[in-house]
Amino acid sequence: MPRTILVTGGAGFIGSHICKA
């Protein structure tokens, strides 16, 4: 469970940052 949250959160954060940038 925590691993999925970490992966999703990390991908979402990085993806959002790259997309915004």
N, C-alpha and C positions, 0 to 999 in steps of 0.2 A: 504493500500500500504506500508507504512513505517514498519508496523508490519511484513509483509512478508519479507521485505528486512532485517530487524533485525534478524529474525529467520534464514533466509538463510545465512546471513553473519556470525552469531554466530555459526551455525552448521558447516559451511564451515571452519571457523577459528579453531574451536575446533577439528573438524574431521581431518583437515590437520595437526594440531599440534600433535594429538595422532598418526595419521598414520606415520608422520615423526619420532616421538619419538619411 
